[in-house]
Amino acid sequence: FVEKILRVQPDIKKLYLLLRAPNSDLATHRLHNEVAKHLIKVIMKDLFRVLRDKWGADFSSFISKKVVAVAGDVSLENLGIKDENMMRSQILEEIDIIVHTAATTNFNER
């Protein structure tokens, strides 16, 4: 999904990825460590080959400028985003569309 948006709409300003975390400390940790490592693994997969070939040496810079990870939870008010400045000044004023791809990770749920 992320690759297709970046490939088909390269002029998109930002792509905000909402990350679920139970508290702000864990969210910050995930945002700066786990997510960064995972994102690097994902963007190095063959799926992103077309974008890597297109952007060449500027690929990492392109991804860094376009993809923004945000800690939150879709089940909470204001998407669970605790940083009110980010919520108000960046997200609410900048976005034109929201795509909901969240799902439960509890596979025993009924």
N, C-alpha and C positions, 0 to 999 in steps of 0.2 A: 504494500500500500504506500509506504513512505517513498520507496524508490520510484514508483509510477508517478506520484505527484511531482516529485523533484525533476523527473525526466520530461514529463509532458507539460508541466507548468514551471519552467526554470526561473521565471520572473516573480514567482511567489516570494513575498517578503519574508515571512516566518512560518514555520510549521511547529506549533506547540504540541509537545507530547506530554500528556498528563500521566504521572506515575503515582500509583497507590502506595501509601506508606502509613503505618499506624500512628506515627508521631513525627514531629518536625526534625528531631535529631536523626532518626532513621532515614527520613526522607532526604535530608541533607547528605547523609552518608551515601545513600543509593545514588543520589543525583551526581555526586562528585566522584564516586568510586565504581560501584557495580554497574551503573548505567553507562558510564563512560567506557568501561572495559567491554561491556556487552555491545554497545553501539559500534565500537571499533571492530569487534568480531563480525557483527552483522554487515557493516558497510564494506568489509573486505571479502564478503562472500561473492560468488559468481553472479548473484542477482543484481549487484550494483556495478557489474563490469562495464555496461554501456555508459553509465555516468562517469566511472573512473577513466575510461578511454576518452570521453568527451572533454573532461576537465583536466586530465593529466596531472601535472604537479600541483595544480590549484584545487584538486578534488577535496582534500581535507579542509581547506579554507572555505570552500563552497558549502560543505556540510556544516561546519562550525557556524557560519553566518546564517544558515537557513533553519537548522533544527535546534529548538530550545526545549529542554526538559523542565517540566514543572511538577512539583510535588503536590498531590491532591487526592481526592476521592470523589468519583462521580455521584456517589450516594449521599453526599453531604451538601449543605447550603454553600453557595458560591464555589461549587466543585471541590470543597474542602481545601481551597487554596488559602493558606494562612497569611501569606504576604499580601496585605491589602494594596500596597503600592503597585505590585505586579498585577494584581487582579484588576484594579481600576485603571491605572495609567497605561498599562501595556495591553493586557488581554482584551478588556472590554472595549477599549478605544481602537484597537488595531484589527481585530478579527472580523472577517466577513462571513465565515461559515464554520460550523462545528460538525465534525464527523465523529459519531459515537461508535467506537470499536471495543468498548469495555465488555467484559464478560466475567461471570463468576469463575473462581478457581477451585471452588468446592464441588467436586464431581459427585458427592454423595447427597447433595441438596435435592429436595423434592419440591 
